[in-house]
Amino acid sequence: MKIVVKGLGVSGSYLLYRLSRESNIEVSGYDISKRYAKPCGDAVTLRPWIRDLLEELEVVRASVTKYTVKVEGKTVFEVSLKKPYWYIVDKPLLVEKLRFLAANNGARIEYTSPHNVEKYSCNRSRDCIIVDARGPFSHVKTTKYVVAIRYLARADWDMSHALLDFYPRHGGLFWVFPGSVREGVVNFGGGFLNRPVNYTEAFVKKYVKDLLDNYDLLDKRASPIAVFSPIRPLEKKSGKIQKLRIGESAGFIISTAGEGNRPGLESAEALYNAIIDSESPKEIAQGYLRRVKTLVSEAKASRHALKLAIRLGSRFYEFSRSLPEEFWHTYLQSRITMRYLVKIVLKNPGLLRYIL
């Protein structure tokens, strides 16, 4: 079996690492850059095995146990926990370590444009799978991007506290997260649907001016998030070559938070298990689709929720206050599926006046 991975971000490098330990699989990975530098909040929603992975690789920079959710500056939910829902990680270091381990295990890694690698990487092999693990730019036909701007700064901030502040009339949110406990670094920023970079930059600066008394800016970067990208884990076959997608390329983005880290890792793990449990590319594709059903539902639910928030606009605060505490815990744990949304409405029929 031959596996070719295009794009070595979080999902691609993790899949490459997992497959590199299998002696009967020939695996190669391609990425356009040797250094990973995509900016974001660097939060990873935890699952037990993800927690173990991040701790083993020593990439955890903060543990988030206090959460505040606001709508246009007004608090709708606050909670302090004994155990975290999120870790904040050094994402470039995570990717670097996964690539290093994969290469040490014998995986072939090349730094080149991944667009045309399939033309020569499979060499007409019957049992060859192309895995697209690229980021938001893989959705070239998707026009609805959120351009997020992320700042790193030294500032006085509770390094166990994460703040999310939704501005539905602007199609996005602000965040303030811990960046690194040891270095006293705060990660803050914002992203808004179809807004230019200069608009977002000015909006973020205005927002944090009153929130942080003063800060020493260390770094500023921007990145697109394809919040309405098509959810497509499986591509049509090209001849005898099976093509699959993981992470952001598959549309596994939680649109209401902009998180792709946990879905990226989970989709890569799902594909890894499908590969080692199957004997043919067709079986692998079928097994992968079964394993990512929950991820597909989570991605769909987040898109519906984001569209509803934008449609409600100024009424979203009132709607948010009507949601039970259970919902916000489920949201922070990134466990909202389509079935869960139906369940919440059935248990709280008063929400229908906002939805219908």
Secondary structure as the mmCIF struct_conf table of DSSP 4:
data_model
#
loop_
_struct_conf.conf_type_id
_struct_conf.id
_struct_conf.beg_label_comp_id
_struct_conf.beg_label_asym_id
_struct_conf.beg_label_seq_id
_struct_conf.end_label_comp_id
_struct_conf.end_label_asym_id
_struct_conf.end_label_seq_id
STRN STRN1 LYS A 2 LYS A 6
BEND BEND1 GLY A 9 GLY A 9
HELX_RH_AL_P HELX_RH_AL_P1 VAL A 10 SER A 20
TURN_TY1_P TURN_TY1_P1 ARG A 21 ARG A 21
TURN_TY1_P TURN_TY1_P2 SER A 23 ASN A 24
STRN STRN2 GLU A 26 ASP A 31
BEND BEND2 ILE A 32 ILE A 32
BEND BEND3 LYS A 34 ARG A 35
BEND BEND4 CYS A 40 CYS A 40
STRN STRN3 ALA A 43 THR A 45
HELX_RH_AL_P HELX_RH_AL_P2 PRO A 48 GLU A 56
TURN_TY1_P TURN_TY1_P3 LEU A 57 GLU A 58
STRN STRN4 VAL A 60 VAL A 64
STRN STRN5 LYS A 66 VAL A 71
TURN_TY1_P TURN_TY1_P4 GLU A 72 GLY A 73
STRN STRN6 LYS A 74 SER A 80
BEND BEND5 LYS A 82 LYS A 83
BEND BEND6 TYR A 85 TYR A 85
STRN STRN7 TRP A 86 VAL A 89
HELX_RH_AL_P HELX_RH_AL_P3 LYS A 91 ASN A 104
TURN_TY1_P TURN_TY1_P5 ASN A 105 GLY A 106
STRN STRN8 ARG A 108 TYR A 111
BEND BEND7 THR A 112 THR A 112
HELX_RH_3T_P HELX_RH_3T_P1 PRO A 114 ASN A 116
TURN_TY1_P TURN_TY1_P6 VAL A 117 VAL A 117
HELX_RH_AL_P HELX_RH_AL_P4 GLU A 118 SER A 121
BEND BEND8 CYS A 122 CYS A 122
TURN_TY1_P TURN_TY1_P7 ASN A 123 ARG A 124
TURN_TY1_P TURN_TY1_P8 ARG A 126 ASP A 127
STRN STRN9 CYS A 128 ASP A 132
HELX_RH_3T_P HELX_RH_3T_P2 PRO A 136 SER A 138
TURN_TY1_P TURN_TY1_P9 VAL A 140 LYS A 141
STRN STRN10 VAL A 146 ALA A 155
TURN_TY1_P TURN_TY1_P10 MET A 159 SER A 160
STRN STRN11 HIS A 161 TYR A 167
HELX_RH_3T_P HELX_RH_3T_P3 PRO A 168 HIS A 170
TURN_TY1_P TURN_TY1_P11 GLY A 171 GLY A 171
STRN STRN12 GLY A 172 SER A 180
TURN_TY1_P TURN_TY1_P12 VAL A 181 GLY A 184
STRN STRN13 VAL A 185 LEU A 193
TURN_TY1_P TURN_TY1_P13 ASN A 194 ASN A 194
HELX_RH_AL_P HELX_RH_AL_P5 VAL A 197 LEU A 211
BEND BEND9 LEU A 212 ASP A 213
STRN STRN14 TYR A 215 ILE A 225
TURN_TY1_P TURN_TY1_P14 VAL A 227 PHE A 228
BEND BEND10 PRO A 233 PRO A 233
STRN STRN15 LEU A 234 LEU A 234
HELX_LH_PP_P HELX_LH_PP_P1 GLU A 235 LYS A 237
STRN STRN16 SER A 238 SER A 238
TURN_TY1_P TURN_TY1_P15 GLY A 239 LYS A 240
STRN STRN17 ILE A 241 ILE A 241
STRN STRN18 GLN A 242 ARG A 245
HELX_RH_3T_P HELX_RH_3T_P4 GLY A 247 ALA A 250
TURN_TY1_P TURN_TY1_P16 GLY A 251 GLY A 251
STRN STRN19 ILE A 254 ILE A 254
TURN_TY1_P TURN_TY1_P17 SER A 255 GLY A 258
STRN STRN20 GLU A 259 GLU A 259
HELX_RH_AL_P HELX_RH_AL_P6 ASN A 261 ILE A 276
TURN_TY1_P TURN_TY1_P18 ASP A 277 ASP A 277
BEND BEND11 GLU A 279 SER A 280
HELX_RH_AL_P HELX_RH_AL_P7 PRO A 281 ARG A 291
TURN_TY1_P TURN_TY1_P19 VAL A 292 VAL A 292
HELX_RH_AL_P HELX_RH_AL_P8 LYS A 293 LEU A 312
HELX_RH_3T_P HELX_RH_3T_P5 GLY A 313 ARG A 315
HELX_RH_AL_P HELX_RH_AL_P9 PHE A 316 SER A 322
BEND BEND12 LEU A 323 LEU A 323
HELX_RH_AL_P HELX_RH_AL_P10 GLU A 325 LEU A 332
TURN_TY1_P TURN_TY1_P20 GLN A 333 SER A 334
HELX_RH_AL_P HELX_RH_AL_P11 MET A 338 LYS A 347
HELX_RH_3T_P HELX_RH_3T_P6 PRO A 349 LEU A 351
HELX_RH_AL_P HELX_RH_AL_P12 LEU A 352 ILE A 355
#
